Amino acid sequence: MERDLIEYIAKSLVDDPSAVSVNTIDTDAGITIELRVGPADIGKVIGKQGRIAKAIRTILSASSMRGGKDVRLQILD
């Protein structure tokens, strides 16, 4: 569910939705979601001073509270 949420938000923000890639990694500490976007769109996902990235992480945190899981987001180049 969290993976789909991140993918939907990222595709809504970028100019090239086909370049969006979301990978989920299960670890002992929880779940890590890796987000990759096109090089031209990285600034749109991070935002000025990281505001958009922080907002995405806040939404992800609220969504993961239901499942009782620790979910982290990594935005990769």
Short mmCIF file of the C-alpha atoms (twelve columns), coordinates in Angstrom:
data_MODEL
# 
_entry.id   MODEL 
# 
loop_
_atom_site.group_PDB 
_atom_site.id 
_atom_site.type_symbol 
_atom_site.label_atom_id 
_atom_site.label_alt_id 
_atom_site.label_comp_id 
_atom_site.label_asym_id 
_atom_site.label_seq_id 
_atom_site.Cartn_x 
_atom_site.Cartn_y 
_atom_site.Cartn_z 
_atom_site.pdbx_PDB_model_num 
ATOM 1  C CA . MET A 1  0.000  0.000  0.000   1 
ATOM 2  C CA . GLU A 2  2.776  2.460  0.893   1 
ATOM 3  C CA . ARG A 3  4.612  1.628  -2.310  1 
ATOM 4  C CA . ASP A 4  1.566  2.502  -4.396  1 
ATOM 5  C CA . LEU A 5  1.087  5.734  -2.464  1 
ATOM 6  C CA . ILE A 6  4.667  6.881  -3.095  1 
ATOM 7  C CA . GLU A 7  4.436  5.932  -6.761  1 
ATOM 8  C CA . TYR A 8  1.186  7.876  -7.184  1 
ATOM 9  C CA . ILE A 9  2.545  11.001 -5.473  1 
ATOM 10 C CA . ALA A 10 5.823  10.925 -7.420  1 
ATOM 11 C CA . LYS A 11 4.115  10.439 -10.780 1 
ATOM 12 C CA . SER A 12 1.830  13.366 -9.986  1 
ATOM 13 C CA . LEU A 13 4.788  15.663 -9.291  1 
ATOM 14 C CA . VAL A 14 7.175  14.933 -12.162 1 
ATOM 15 C CA . ASP A 15 7.126  15.816 -15.863 1 
ATOM 16 C CA . ASP A 16 8.152  12.300 -16.962 1 
ATOM 17 C CA . PRO A 17 6.041  9.753  -15.037 1 
ATOM 18 C CA . SER A 18 7.497  6.853  -17.026 1 
ATOM 19 C CA . ALA A 19 10.901 7.454  -15.368 1 
ATOM 20 C CA . VAL A 20 9.495  6.931  -11.856 1 
ATOM 21 C CA . SER A 21 10.664 3.711  -10.227 1 
ATOM 22 C CA . VAL A 22 9.739  2.520  -6.733  1 
ATOM 23 C CA . ASN A 23 11.497 -0.395 -5.042  1 
ATOM 24 C CA . THR A 24 10.589 -1.888 -1.656  1 
ATOM 25 C CA . ILE A 25 13.176 -3.521 0.613   1 
ATOM 26 C CA . ASP A 26 12.119 -5.446 3.718   1 
ATOM 27 C CA . THR A 27 14.632 -5.292 6.580   1 
ATOM 28 C CA . ASP A 28 14.625 -6.288 10.223  1 
ATOM 29 C CA . ALA A 29 14.065 -2.656 11.242  1 
ATOM 30 C CA . GLY A 30 11.113 -2.182 8.881   1 
ATOM 31 C CA . ILE A 31 10.525 -1.335 5.248   1 
ATOM 32 C CA . THR A 32 12.672 0.929  3.082   1 
ATOM 33 C CA . ILE A 33 11.111 2.399  -0.030  1 
ATOM 34 C CA . GLU A 34 13.552 3.580  -2.693  1 
ATOM 35 C CA . LEU A 35 12.279 6.209  -5.111  1 
ATOM 36 C CA . ARG A 36 14.047 6.982  -8.380  1 
ATOM 37 C CA . VAL A 37 12.963 9.684  -10.814 1 
ATOM 38 C CA . GLY A 38 14.498 11.178 -13.944 1 
ATOM 39 C CA . PRO A 39 17.472 13.508 -13.476 1 
ATOM 40 C CA . ALA A 40 15.446 16.532 -14.581 1 
ATOM 41 C CA . ASP A 41 12.699 15.795 -12.037 1 
ATOM 42 C CA . ILE A 42 14.739 15.203 -8.872  1 
ATOM 43 C CA . GLY A 43 14.269 18.815 -7.775  1 
ATOM 44 C CA . LYS A 44 10.497 18.538 -8.106  1 
ATOM 45 C CA . VAL A 45 10.399 15.557 -5.756  1 
ATOM 46 C CA . ILE A 46 12.753 17.097 -3.192  1 
ATOM 47 C CA . GLY A 47 11.463 20.670 -3.366  1 
ATOM 48 C CA . LYS A 48 12.971 23.852 -1.983  1 
ATOM 49 C CA . GLN A 49 14.899 23.072 1.184   1 
ATOM 50 C CA . GLY A 50 13.449 19.541 1.110   1 
ATOM 51 C CA . ARG A 51 9.889  20.620 1.852   1 
ATOM 52 C CA . ILE A 52 8.186  18.295 -0.635  1 
ATOM 53 C CA . ALA A 53 10.328 15.324 0.434   1 
ATOM 54 C CA . LYS A 54 9.469  16.059 4.066   1 
ATOM 55 C CA . ALA A 55 5.754  16.261 3.213   1 
ATOM 56 C CA . ILE A 56 5.914  12.924 1.359   1 
ATOM 57 C CA . ARG A 57 7.661  11.339 4.359   1 
ATOM 58 C CA . THR A 58 4.981  12.754 6.691   1 
ATOM 59 C CA . ILE A 59 2.202  11.252 4.560   1 
ATOM 60 C CA . LEU A 60 4.096  7.954  4.430   1 
ATOM 61 C CA . SER A 61 4.529  7.956  8.206   1 
ATOM 62 C CA . ALA A 62 0.821  8.590  8.772   1 
ATOM 63 C CA . SER A 63 -0.101 5.847  6.320   1 
ATOM 64 C CA . SER A 64 2.236  3.314  7.896   1 
ATOM 65 C CA . MET A 65 0.886  3.900  11.422  1 
ATOM 66 C CA . ARG A 66 -2.087 1.690  10.571  1 
ATOM 67 C CA . GLY A 67 0.128  -1.296 9.903   1 
ATOM 68 C CA . GLY A 68 2.410  -0.643 12.850  1 
ATOM 69 C CA . LYS A 69 5.458  -0.787 10.587  1 
ATOM 70 C CA . ASP A 70 8.481  1.491  10.405  1 
ATOM 71 C CA . VAL A 71 8.616  2.716  6.810   1 
ATOM 72 C CA . ARG A 72 11.440 4.878  5.466   1 
ATOM 73 C CA . LEU A 73 11.744 6.692  2.161   1 
ATOM 74 C CA . GLN A 74 15.012 7.117  0.271   1 
ATOM 75 C CA . ILE A 75 15.114 9.355  -2.777  1 
ATOM 76 C CA . LEU A 76 17.928 8.125  -4.999  1 
ATOM 77 C CA . ASP A 77 19.705 9.845  -7.880  1 
# 
